[in-house]
Structures are given as structure tokens and as C-alpha cells.
């Protein structure tokens, strides 16, 4: 199975939530304690761990369940 589709969907969901909260990539990366360049990769569909998703959710102020609740 090709998981690239899932990584792309995760990145799209992060971008959607980030924009809803009026955060730049740089600001969210800072809140999530991630390097901005790595954050850009995640938002653009690169391989991402659940730990990183958790850190981003914390930076966004959303739970993992809320993050995945509207995951299409």
C-alpha cells in the first residue's frame, strides 16, 4: 500500500487548522517545538510520526481526536 496519500492528507489537515487559527508556518513550528523547515515538509506531505502530529496538535490547541475527527 502506498501511504503517501495519508501523509498528504495529514499535511492538508494541519494546514487547514493552522490557517483557521491565523498562524504562520513559522509560528506554529515554534509552538510545536519543531524546526520550520521540517514543519514545511510535514505540511507538504512528507513522512510524519504520531509524535510529531501530537506536538503539532498541542501547538494548535487541538486534541488528537479532534484532529482526526474531521480527517477526510
mmCIF file of the N, C-alpha and C atoms, coordinates in Angstrom:
data_MODEL
# 
_entry.id   MODEL 
# 
loop_
_atom_site.group_PDB 
_atom_site.id 
_atom_site.type_symbol 
_atom_site.label_atom_id 
_atom_site.label_alt_id 
_atom_site.label_comp_id 
_atom_site.label_asym_id 
_atom_site.label_entity_id 
_atom_site.label_seq_id 
_atom_site.pdbx_PDB_ins_code 
_atom_site.Cartn_x 
_atom_site.Cartn_y 
_atom_site.Cartn_z 
_atom_site.occupancy 
_atom_site.B_iso_or_equiv 
_atom_site.pdbx_formal_charge 
_atom_site.auth_seq_id 
_atom_site.auth_comp_id 
_atom_site.auth_asym_id 
_atom_site.auth_atom_id 
_atom_site.pdbx_PDB_model_num 
ATOM 1   N N  . UNK A 1 1  ? 0.840   -1.185 0.000  1.00 0.00 ? 1  UNK A N  1 
ATOM 2   C CA . UNK A 1 1  ? 0.000   0.000  0.000  1.00 0.00 ? 1  UNK A CA 1 
ATOM 3   C C  . UNK A 1 1  ? 0.881   1.243  0.000  1.00 0.00 ? 1  UNK A C  1 
ATOM 4   N N  . UNK A 1 2  ? 0.463   2.230  -0.736 1.00 0.00 ? 2  UNK A N  1 
ATOM 5   C CA . UNK A 1 2  ? 1.178   3.497  -0.802 1.00 0.00 ? 2  UNK A CA 1 
ATOM 6   C C  . UNK A 1 2  ? 0.603   4.441  0.254  1.00 0.00 ? 2  UNK A C  1 
ATOM 7   N N  . UNK A 1 3  ? 1.415   4.802  1.239  1.00 0.00 ? 3  UNK A N  1 
ATOM 8   C CA . UNK A 1 3  ? 0.960   5.654  2.327  1.00 0.00 ? 3  UNK A CA 1 
ATOM 9   C C  . UNK A 1 3  ? 1.147   7.139  2.040  1.00 0.00 ? 3  UNK A C  1 
ATOM 10  N N  . UNK A 1 4  ? 1.699   7.481  0.906  1.00 0.00 ? 4  UNK A N  1 
ATOM 11  C CA . UNK A 1 4  ? 1.911   8.891  0.577  1.00 0.00 ? 4  UNK A CA 1 
ATOM 12  C C  . UNK A 1 4  ? 0.610   9.684  0.629  1.00 0.00 ? 4  UNK A C  1 
ATOM 13  N N  . UNK A 1 5  ? -0.495  9.046  0.237  1.00 0.00 ? 5  UNK A N  1 
ATOM 14  C CA . UNK A 1 5  ? -1.798  9.698  0.280  1.00 0.00 ? 5  UNK A CA 1 
ATOM 15  C C  . UNK A 1 5  ? -2.133  10.123 1.710  1.00 0.00 ? 5  UNK A C  1 
ATOM 16  N N  . UNK A 1 6  ? -1.865  9.259  2.685  1.00 0.00 ? 6  UNK A N  1 
ATOM 17  C CA . UNK A 1 6  ? -2.157  9.579  4.082  1.00 0.00 ? 6  UNK A CA 1 
ATOM 18  C C  . UNK A 1 6  ? -1.306  10.739 4.570  1.00 0.00 ? 6  UNK A C  1 
ATOM 19  N N  . UNK A 1 7  ? -0.009  10.733 4.229  1.00 0.00 ? 7  UNK A N  1 
ATOM 20  C CA . UNK A 1 7  ? 0.864   11.836 4.633  1.00 0.00 ? 7  UNK A CA 1 
ATOM 21  C C  . UNK A 1 7  ? 0.366   13.151 4.039  1.00 0.00 ? 7  UNK A C  1 
ATOM 22  N N  . UNK A 1 8  ? -0.082  13.106 2.798  1.00 0.00 ? 8  UNK A N  1 
ATOM 23  C CA . UNK A 1 8  ? -0.605  14.300 2.131  1.00 0.00 ? 8  UNK A CA 1 
ATOM 24  C C  . UNK A 1 8  ? -1.850  14.801 2.857  1.00 0.00 ? 8  UNK A C  1 
ATOM 25  N N  . UNK A 1 9  ? -2.743  13.890 3.245  1.00 0.00 ? 9  UNK A N  1 
ATOM 26  C CA . UNK A 1 9  ? -3.964  14.274 3.953  1.00 0.00 ? 9  UNK A CA 1 
ATOM 27  C C  . UNK A 1 9  ? -3.644  14.860 5.331  1.00 0.00 ? 9  UNK A C  1 
ATOM 28  N N  . UNK A 1 10 ? -2.652  14.302 6.023  1.00 0.00 ? 10 UNK A N  1 
ATOM 29  C CA . UNK A 1 10 ? -2.236  14.850 7.321  1.00 0.00 ? 10 UNK A CA 1 
ATOM 30  C C  . UNK A 1 10 ? -1.734  16.274 7.126  1.00 0.00 ? 10 UNK A C  1 
ATOM 31  N N  . UNK A 1 11 ? -0.895  16.477 6.130  1.00 0.00 ? 11 UNK A N  1 
ATOM 32  C CA . UNK A 1 11 ? -0.379  17.812 5.848  1.00 0.00 ? 11 UNK A CA 1 
ATOM 33  C C  . UNK A 1 11 ? -1.481  18.803 5.522  1.00 0.00 ? 11 UNK A C  1 
ATOM 34  N N  . UNK A 1 12 ? -2.462  18.370 4.750  1.00 0.00 ? 12 UNK A N  1 
ATOM 35  C CA . UNK A 1 12 ? -3.583  19.238 4.404  1.00 0.00 ? 12 UNK A CA 1 
ATOM 36  C C  . UNK A 1 12 ? -4.403  19.600 5.639  1.00 0.00 ? 12 UNK A C  1 
ATOM 37  N N  . UNK A 1 13 ? -4.586  18.625 6.531  1.00 0.00 ? 13 UNK A N  1 
ATOM 38  C CA . UNK A 1 13 ? -5.353  18.881 7.762  1.00 0.00 ? 13 UNK A CA 1 
ATOM 39  C C  . UNK A 1 13 ? -4.607  19.869 8.661  1.00 0.00 ? 13 UNK A C  1 
ATOM 40  N N  . UNK A 1 14 ? -3.306  19.702 8.774  1.00 0.00 ? 14 UNK A N  1 
ATOM 41  C CA . UNK A 1 14 ? -2.508  20.634 9.571  1.00 0.00 ? 14 UNK A CA 1 
ATOM 42  C C  . UNK A 1 14 ? -2.612  22.038 8.984  1.00 0.00 ? 14 UNK A C  1 
ATOM 43  N N  . UNK A 1 15 ? -2.460  22.152 7.684  1.00 0.00 ? 15 UNK A N  1 
ATOM 44  C CA . UNK A 1 15 ? -2.549  23.458 7.039  1.00 0.00 ? 15 UNK A CA 1 
ATOM 45  C C  . UNK A 1 15 ? -3.928  24.087 7.262  1.00 0.00 ? 15 UNK A C  1 
ATOM 46  N N  . UNK A 1 16 ? -4.971  23.297 7.137  1.00 0.00 ? 16 UNK A N  1 
ATOM 47  C CA . UNK A 1 16 ? -6.333  23.794 7.353  1.00 0.00 ? 16 UNK A CA 1 
ATOM 48  C C  . UNK A 1 16 ? -6.494  24.362 8.770  1.00 0.00 ? 16 UNK A C  1 
ATOM 49  N N  . UNK A 1 17 ? -6.074  23.596 9.769  1.00 0.00 ? 17 UNK A N  1 
ATOM 50  C CA . UNK A 1 17 ? -6.196  24.042 11.148 1.00 0.00 ? 17 UNK A CA 1 
ATOM 51  C C  . UNK A 1 17 ? -5.306  25.253 11.432 1.00 0.00 ? 17 UNK A C  1 
ATOM 52  N N  . UNK A 1 18 ? -4.109  25.241 10.873 1.00 0.00 ? 18 UNK A N  1 
ATOM 53  C CA . UNK A 1 18 ? -3.184  26.361 11.070 1.00 0.00 ? 18 UNK A CA 1 
ATOM 54  C C  . UNK A 1 18 ? -3.778  27.649 10.525 1.00 0.00 ? 18 UNK A C  1 
ATOM 55  N N  . UNK A 1 19 ? -4.335  27.581 9.340  1.00 0.00 ? 19 UNK A N  1 
ATOM 56  C CA . UNK A 1 19 ? -4.929  28.772 8.725  1.00 0.00 ? 19 UNK A CA 1 
ATOM 57  C C  . UNK A 1 19 ? -6.178  29.221 9.483  1.00 0.00 ? 19 UNK A C  1 
ATOM 58  N N  . UNK A 1 20 ? -6.969  28.258 9.981  1.00 0.00 ? 20 UNK A N  1 
ATOM 59  C CA . UNK A 1 20 ? -8.146  28.603 10.790 1.00 0.00 ? 20 UNK A CA 1 
ATOM 60  C C  . UNK A 1 20 ? -7.754  29.402 12.027 1.00 0.00 ? 20 UNK A C  1 
ATOM 61  N N  . UNK A 1 21 ? -6.558  29.133 12.546 1.00 0.00 ? 21 UNK A N  1 
ATOM 62  C CA . UNK A 1 21 ? -6.077  29.827 13.748 1.00 0.00 ? 21 UNK A CA 1 
ATOM 63  C C  . UNK A 1 21 ? -5.189  31.022 13.407 1.00 0.00 ? 21 UNK A C  1 
ATOM 64  N N  . UNK A 1 22 ? -5.115  31.351 12.120 1.00 0.00 ? 22 UNK A N  1 
ATOM 65  C CA . UNK A 1 22 ? -4.321  32.501 11.649 1.00 0.00 ? 22 UNK A CA 1 
ATOM 66  C C  . UNK A 1 22 ? -2.868  32.433 12.105 1.00 0.00 ? 22 UNK A C  1 
ATOM 67  N N  . UNK A 1 23 ? -2.282  31.246 11.992 1.00 0.00 ? 23 UNK A N  1 
ATOM 68  C CA . UNK A 1 23 ? -0.878  31.063 12.349 1.00 0.00 ? 23 UNK A CA 1 
ATOM 69  C C  . UNK A 1 23 ? -0.044  30.883 11.087 1.00 0.00 ? 23 UNK A C  1 
ATOM 70  N N  . UNK A 1 24 ? 1.143   31.440 11.096 1.00 0.00 ? 24 UNK A N  1 
ATOM 71  C CA . UNK A 1 24 ? 2.090   31.172 10.016 1.00 0.00 ? 24 UNK A CA 1 
ATOM 72  C C  . UNK A 1 24 ? 2.735   29.809 10.270 1.00 0.00 ? 24 UNK A C  1 
ATOM 73  N N  . UNK A 1 25 ? 3.356   29.250 9.252  1.00 0.00 ? 25 UNK A N  1 
ATOM 74  C CA . UNK A 1 25 ? 4.111   28.003 9.442  1.00 0.00 ? 25 UNK A CA 1 
ATOM 75  C C  . UNK A 1 25 ? 5.181   28.208 10.495 1.00 0.00 ? 25 UNK A C  1 
ATOM 76  N N  . UNK A 1 26 ? 5.860   29.337 10.420 1.00 0.00 ? 26 UNK A N  1 
ATOM 77  C CA . UNK A 1 26 ? 6.944   29.612 11.360 1.00 0.00 ? 26 UNK A CA 1 
ATOM 78  C C  . UNK A 1 26 ? 6.432   29.664 12.805 1.00 0.00 ? 26 UNK A C  1 
ATOM 79  N N  . UNK A 1 27 ? 5.303   30.329 13.019 1.00 0.00 ? 27 UNK A N  1 
ATOM 80  C CA . UNK A 1 27 ? 4.766   30.456 14.376 1.00 0.00 ? 27 UNK A CA 1 
ATOM 81  C C  . UNK A 1 27 ? 4.294   29.105 14.914 1.00 0.00 ? 27 UNK A C  1 
ATOM 82  N N  . UNK A 1 28 ? 3.628   28.316 14.090 1.00 0.00 ? 28 UNK A N  1 
ATOM 83  C CA . UNK A 1 28 ? 3.172   27.004 14.555 1.00 0.00 ? 28 UNK A CA 1 
ATOM 84  C C  . UNK A 1 28 ? 4.358   26.081 14.801 1.00 0.00 ? 28 UNK A C  1 
ATOM 85  N N  . UNK A 1 29 ? 5.356   26.134 13.948 1.00 0.00 ? 29 UNK A N  1 
ATOM 86  C CA . UNK A 1 29 ? 6.558   25.317 14.164 1.00 0.00 ? 29 UNK A CA 1 
ATOM 87  C C  . UNK A 1 29 ? 7.185   25.664 15.512 1.00 0.00 ? 29 UNK A C  1 
ATOM 88  N N  . UNK A 1 30 ? 7.236   26.943 15.827 1.00 0.00 ? 30 UNK A N  1 
ATOM 89  C CA . UNK A 1 30 ? 7.783   27.391 17.108 1.00 0.00 ? 30 UNK A CA 1 
ATOM 90  C C  . UNK A 1 30 ? 6.938   26.851 18.267 1.00 0.00 ? 30 UNK A C  1 
ATOM 91  N N  . UNK A 1 31 ? 5.622   26.967 18.162 1.00 0.00 ? 31 UNK A N  1 
ATOM 92  C CA . UNK A 1 31 ? 4.729   26.479 19.219 1.00 0.00 ? 31 UNK A CA 1 
ATOM 93  C C  . UNK A 1 31 ? 4.851   24.960 19.395 1.00 0.00 ? 31 UNK A C  1 
ATOM 94  N N  . UNK A 1 32 ? 5.068   24.250 18.293 1.00 0.00 ? 32 UNK A N  1 
ATOM 95  C CA . UNK A 1 32 ? 5.179   22.794 18.330 1.00 0.00 ? 32 UNK A CA 1 
ATOM 96  C C  . UNK A 1 32 ? 6.600   22.317 18.626 1.00 0.00 ? 32 UNK A C  1 
ATOM 97  N N  . UNK A 1 33 ? 7.516   23.268 18.786 1.00 0.00 ? 33 UNK A N  1 
ATOM 98  C CA . UNK A 1 33 ? 8.924   22.967 19.047 1.00 0.00 ? 33 UNK A CA 1 
ATOM 99  C C  . UNK A 1 33 ? 9.539   22.110 17.937 1.00 0.00 ? 33 UNK A C  1 
ATOM 100 N N  . UNK A 1 34 ? 9.257   22.531 16.698 1.00 0.00 ? 34 UNK A N  1 
ATOM 101 C CA . UNK A 1 34 ? 9.795   21.865 15.514 1.00 0.00 ? 34 UNK A CA 1 
ATOM 102 C C  . UNK A 1 34 ? 10.573  22.884 14.688 1.00 0.00 ? 34 UNK A C  1 
ATOM 103 N N  . UNK A 1 35 ? 11.545  22.407 13.944 1.00 0.00 ? 35 UNK A N  1 
ATOM 104 C CA . UNK A 1 35 ? 12.278  23.280 13.034 1.00 0.00 ? 35 UNK A CA 1 
ATOM 105 C C  . UNK A 1 35 ? 11.345  23.669 11.893 1.00 0.00 ? 35 UNK A C  1 
ATOM 106 N N  . UNK A 1 36 ? 11.367  24.934 11.516 1.00 0.00 ? 36 UNK A N  1 
ATOM 107 C CA . UNK A 1 36 ? 10.456  25.417 10.483 1.00 0.00 ? 36 UNK A CA 1 
ATOM 108 C C  . UNK A 1 36 ? 10.582  24.657 9.169  1.00 0.00 ? 36 UNK A C  1 
ATOM 109 N N  . UNK A 1 37 ? 11.793  24.325 8.777  1.00 0.00 ? 37 UNK A N  1 
ATOM 110 C CA . UNK A 1 37 ? 11.994  23.597 7.514  1.00 0.00 ? 37 UNK A CA 1 
ATOM 111 C C  . UNK A 1 37 ? 11.369  22.204 7.589  1.00 0.00 ? 37 UNK A C  1 
ATOM 112 N N  . UNK A 1 38 ? 11.501  21.551 8.727  1.00 0.00 ? 38 UNK A N  1 
ATOM 113 C CA . UNK A 1 38 ? 10.880  20.239 8.901  1.00 0.00 ? 38 UNK A CA 1 
ATOM 114 C C  . UNK A 1 38 ? 9.366   20.380 8.894  1.00 0.00 ? 38 UNK A C  1 
ATOM 115 N N  . UNK A 1 39 ? 8.842   21.415 9.537  1.00 0.00 ? 39 UNK A N  1 
ATOM 116 C CA . UNK A 1 39 ? 7.406   21.641 9.558  1.00 0.00 ? 39 UNK A CA 1 
ATOM 117 C C  . UNK A 1 39 ? 6.872   21.816 8.144  1.00 0.00 ? 39 UNK A C  1 
ATOM 118 N N  . UNK A 1 40 ? 7.594   22.547 7.319  1.00 0.00 ? 40 UNK A N  1 
ATOM 119 C CA . UNK A 1 40 ? 7.195   22.740 5.920  1.00 0.00 ? 40 UNK A CA 1 
ATOM 120 C C  . UNK A 1 40 ? 7.073   21.383 5.231  1.00 0.00 ? 40 UNK A C  1 
ATOM 121 N N  . UNK A 1 41 ? 8.031   20.500 5.465  1.00 0.00 ? 41 UNK A N  1 
ATOM 122 C CA . UNK A 1 41 ? 7.981   19.156 4.876  1.00 0.00 ? 41 UNK A CA 1 
ATOM 123 C C  . UNK A 1 41 ? 6.731   18.406 5.313  1.00 0.00 ? 41 UNK A C  1 
ATOM 124 N N  . UNK A 1 42 ? 6.423   18.466 6.600  1.00 0.00 ? 42 UNK A N  1 
ATOM 125 C CA . UNK A 1 42 ? 5.250   17.765 7.133  1.00 0.00 ? 42 UNK A CA 1 
ATOM 126 C C  . UNK A 1 42 ? 3.981   18.289 6.465  1.00 0.00 ? 42 UNK A C  1 
ATOM 127 N N  . UNK A 1 43 ? 3.849   19.593 6.407  1.00 0.00 ? 43 UNK A N  1 
ATOM 128 C CA . UNK A 1 43 ? 2.650   20.188 5.826  1.00 0.00 ? 43 UNK A CA 1 
ATOM 129 C C  . UNK A 1 43 ? 2.545   19.901 4.333  1.00 0.00 ? 43 UNK A C  1 
ATOM 130 N N  . UNK A 1 44 ? 3.641   19.553 3.725  1.00 0.00 ? 44 UNK A N  1 
ATOM 131 C CA . UNK A 1 44 ? 3.644   19.245 2.291  1.00 0.00 ? 44 UNK A CA 1 
ATOM 132 C C  . UNK A 1 44 ? 3.687   17.752 2.001  1.00 0.00 ? 44 UNK A C  1 
ATOM 133 N N  . UNK A 1 45 ? 3.260   16.949 2.963  1.00 0.00 ? 45 UNK A N  1 
ATOM 134 C CA . UNK A 1 45 ? 3.041   15.538 2.708  1.00 0.00 ? 45 UNK A CA 1 
ATOM 135 C C  . UNK A 1 45 ? 4.218   14.614 2.892  1.00 0.00 ? 45 UNK A C  1 
ATOM 136 N N  . UNK A 1 46 ? 5.230   15.038 3.633  1.00 0.00 ? 46 UNK A N  1 
ATOM 137 C CA . UNK A 1 46 ? 6.357   14.147 3.909  1.00 0.00 ? 46 UNK A CA 1 
ATOM 138 C C  . UNK A 1 46 ? 6.014   13.224 5.070  1.00 0.00 ? 46 UNK A C  1 
ATOM 139 N N  . UNK A 1 47 ? 6.783   12.175 5.224  1.00 0.00 ? 47 UNK A N  1 
ATOM 140 C CA . UNK A 1 47 ? 6.589   11.203 6.297  1.00 0.00 ? 47 UNK A CA 1 
ATOM 141 C C  . UNK A 1 47 ? 6.574   11.904 7.648  1.00 0.00 ? 47 UNK A C  1 
ATOM 142 N N  . UNK A 1 48 ? 5.581   11.578 8.468  1.00 0.00 ? 48 UNK A N  1 
ATOM 143 C CA . UNK A 1 48 ? 5.423   12.223 9.765  1.00 0.00 ? 48 UNK A CA 1 
ATOM 144 C C  . UNK A 1 48 ? 5.066   11.169 10.810 1.00 0.00 ? 48 UNK A C  1 
ATOM 145 N N  . UNK A 1 49 ? 5.633   11.309 11.992 1.00 0.00 ? 49 UNK A N  1 
ATOM 146 C CA . UNK A 1 49 ? 5.353   10.358 13.073 1.00 0.00 ? 49 UNK A CA 1 
ATOM 147 C C  . UNK A 1 49 ? 4.161   10.834 13.896 1.00 0.00 ? 49 UNK A C  1 
ATOM 148 N N  . UNK A 1 50 ? 3.576   9.926  14.637 1.00 0.00 ? 50 UNK A N  1 
ATOM 149 C CA . UNK A 1 50 ? 2.471   10.289 15.519 1.00 0.00 ? 50 UNK A CA 1 
ATOM 150 C C  . UNK A 1 50 ? 2.956   11.249 16.598 1.00 0.00 ? 50 UNK A C  1 
ATOM 151 N N  . UNK A 1 51 ? 4.204   11.122 17.007 1.00 0.00 ? 51 UNK A N  1 
ATOM 152 C CA . UNK A 1 51 ? 4.772   12.053 17.997 1.00 0.00 ? 51 UNK A CA 1 
ATOM 153 C C  . UNK A 1 51 ? 4.776   13.477 17.447 1.00 0.00 ? 51 UNK A C  1 
ATOM 154 N N  . UNK A 1 52 ? 5.143   13.635 16.194 1.00 0.00 ? 52 UNK A N  1 
ATOM 155 C CA . UNK A 1 52 ? 5.156   14.953 15.572 1.00 0.00 ? 52 UNK A CA 1 
ATOM 156 C C  . UNK A 1 52 ? 3.737   15.489 15.422 1.00 0.00 ? 52 UNK A C  1 
ATOM 157 N N  . UNK A 1 53 ? 2.802   14.624 15.029 1.00 0.00 ? 53 UNK A N  1 
ATOM 158 C CA . UNK A 1 53 ? 1.409   15.054 14.925 1.00 0.00 ? 53 UNK A CA 1 
ATOM 159 C C  . UNK A 1 53 ? 0.908   15.517 16.287 1.00 0.00 ? 53 UNK A C  1 
ATOM 160 N N  . UNK A 1 54 ? 1.269   14.799 17.332 1.00 0.00 ? 54 UNK A N  1 
ATOM 161 C CA . UNK A 1 54 ? 0.878   15.174 18.689 1.00 0.00 ? 54 UNK A CA 1 
ATOM 162 C C  . UNK A 1 54 ? 1.432   16.553 19.060 1.00 0.00 ? 54 UNK A C  1 
ATOM 163 N N  . UNK A 1 55 ? 2.700   16.790 18.754 1.00 0.00 ? 55 UNK A N  1 
ATOM 164 C CA . UNK A 1 55 ? 3.318   18.080 19.063 1.00 0.00 ? 55 UNK A CA 1 
ATOM 165 C C  . UNK A 1 55 ? 2.628   19.212 18.301 1.00 0.00 ? 55 UNK A C  1 
ATOM 166 N N  . UNK A 1 56 ? 2.279   18.959 17.056 1.00 0.00 ? 56 UNK A N  1 
ATOM 167 C CA . UNK A 1 56 ? 1.597   19.970 16.249 1.00 0.00 ? 56 UNK A CA 1 
ATOM 168 C C  . UNK A 1 56 ? 0.199   20.230 16.811 1.00 0.00 ? 56 UNK A C  1 
ATOM 169 N N  . UNK A 1 57 ? -0.495  19.164 17.200 1.00 0.00 ? 57 UNK A N  1 
ATOM 170 C CA . UNK A 1 57 ? -1.818  19.331 17.801 1.00 0.00 ? 57 UNK A CA 1 
ATOM 171 C C  . UNK A 1 57 ? -1.737  20.178 19.063 1.00 0.00 ? 57 UNK A C  1 
ATOM 172 N N  . UNK A 1 58 ? -0.726  19.932 19.889 1.00 0.00 ? 58 UNK A N  1 
ATOM 173 C CA . UNK A 1 58 ? -0.541  20.749 21.086 1.00 0.00 ? 58 UNK A CA 1 
ATOM 174 C C  . UNK A 1 58 ? -0.323  22.212 20.704 1.00 0.00 ? 58 UNK A C  1 
ATOM 175 N N  . UNK A 1 59 ? 0.491   22.447 19.681 1.00 0.00 ? 59 UNK A N  1 
ATOM 176 C CA . UNK A 1 59 ? 0.746   23.801 19.216 1.00 0.00 ? 59 UNK A CA 1 
ATOM 177 C C  . UNK A 1 59 ? -0.505  24.480 18.670 1.00 0.00 ? 59 UNK A C  1 
ATOM 178 N N  . UNK A 1 60 ? -1.394  23.681 18.098 1.00 0.00 ? 60 UNK A N  1 
ATOM 179 C CA . UNK A 1 60 ? -2.650  24.202 17.566 1.00 0.00 ? 60 UNK A CA 1 
ATOM 180 C C  . UNK A 1 60 ? -3.727  24.338 18.645 1.00 0.00 ? 60 UNK A C  1 
ATOM 181 N N  . UNK A 1 61 ? -3.506  23.666 19.769 1.00 0.00 ? 61 UNK A N  1 
ATOM 182 C CA . UNK A 1 61 ? -4.511  23.677 20.827 1.00 0.00 ? 61 UNK A CA 1 
ATOM 183 C C  . UNK A 1 61 ? -5.697  22.783 20.532 1.00 0.00 ? 61 UNK A C  1 
ATOM 184 N N  . UNK A 1 62 ? -5.437  21.684 19.792 1.00 0.00 ? 62 UNK A N  1 
ATOM 185 C CA . UNK A 1 62 ? -6.494  20.710 19.496 1.00 0.00 ? 62 UNK A CA 1 
ATOM 186 C C  . UNK A 1 62 ? -6.052  19.334 19.961 1.00 0.00 ? 62 UNK A C  1 
ATOM 187 N N  . UNK A 1 63 ? -7.015  18.494 20.280 1.00 0.00 ? 63 UNK A N  1 
ATOM 188 C CA . UNK A 1 63 ? -6.698  17.127 20.683 1.00 0.00 ? 63 UNK A CA 1 
ATOM 189 C C  . UNK A 1 63 ? -6.454  16.268 19.443 1.00 0.00 ? 63 UNK A C  1 
ATOM 190 N N  . UNK A 1 64 ? -5.803  15.142 19.649 1.00 0.00 ? 64 UNK A N  1 
ATOM 191 C CA . UNK A 1 64 ? -5.614  14.204 18.541 1.00 0.00 ? 64 UNK A CA 1 
ATOM 192 C C  . UNK A 1 64 ? -6.960  13.739 18.000 1.00 0.00 ? 64 UNK A C  1 
ATOM 193 N N  . UNK A 1 65 ? -7.924  13.522 18.888 1.00 0.00 ? 65 UNK A N  1 
ATOM 194 C CA . UNK A 1 65 ? -9.238  13.068 18.422 1.00 0.00 ? 65 UNK A CA 1 
ATOM 195 C C  . UNK A 1 65 ? -9.905  14.136 17.558 1.00 0.00 ? 65 UNK A C  1 
ATOM 196 N N  . UNK A 1 66 ? -9.784  15.409 17.942 1.00 0.00 ? 66 UNK A N  1 
ATOM 197 C CA . UNK A 1 66 ? -10.337 16.478 17.105 1.00 0.00 ? 66 UNK A CA 1 
ATOM 198 C C  . UNK A 1 66 ? -9.602  16.566 15.772 1.00 0.00 ? 66 UNK A C  1 
ATOM 199 N N  . UNK A 1 67 ? -8.297  16.380 15.815 1.00 0.00 ? 67 UNK A N  1 
ATOM 200 C CA . UNK A 1 67 ? -7.513  16.423 14.581 1.00 0.00 ? 67 UNK A CA 1 
ATOM 201 C C  . UNK A 1 67 ? -8.000  15.362 13.599 1.00 0.00 ? 67 UNK A C  1 
ATOM 202 N N  . UNK A 1 68 ? -8.197  14.138 14.088 1.00 0.00 ? 68 UNK A N  1 
ATOM 203 C CA . UNK A 1 68 ? -8.581  13.054 13.204 1.00 0.00 ? 68 UNK A CA 1 
ATOM 204 C C  . UNK A 1 68 ? -10.097 12.938 13.005 1.00 0.00 ? 68 UNK A C  1 
ATOM 205 N N  . UNK A 1 69 ? -10.880 13.638 13.843 1.00 0.00 ? 69 UNK A N  1 
ATOM 206 C CA . UNK A 1 69 ? -12.330 13.572 13.746 1.00 0.00 ? 69 UNK A CA 1 
ATOM 207 C C  . UNK A 1 69 ? -12.824 14.031 12.373 1.00 0.00 ? 69 UNK A C  1 
ATOM 208 N N  . UNK A 1 70 ? -12.270 15.085 11.848 1.00 0.00 ? 70 UNK A N  1 
ATOM 209 C CA . UNK A 1 70 ? -12.677 15.624 10.551 1.00 0.00 ? 70 UNK A CA 1 
ATOM 210 C C  . UNK A 1 70 ? -11.680 15.272 9.459  1.00 0.00 ? 70 UNK A C  1 
ATOM 211 N N  . UNK A 1 71 ? -10.986 14.181 9.663  1.00 0.00 ? 71 UNK A N  1 
ATOM 212 C CA . UNK A 1 71 ? -9.960  13.748 8.715  1.00 0.00 ? 71 UNK A CA 1 
ATOM 213 C C  . UNK A 1 71 ? -10.627 13.025 7.557  1.00 0.00 ? 71 UNK A C  1 
ATOM 214 N N  . UNK A 1 72 ? -10.546 13.626 6.384  1.00 0.00 ? 72 UNK A N  1 
ATOM 215 C CA . UNK A 1 72 ? -11.182 13.017 5.197  1.00 0.00 ? 72 UNK A CA 1 
ATOM 216 C C  . UNK A 1 72 ? -10.137 12.429 4.298  1.00 0.00 ? 72 UNK A C  1 
# 
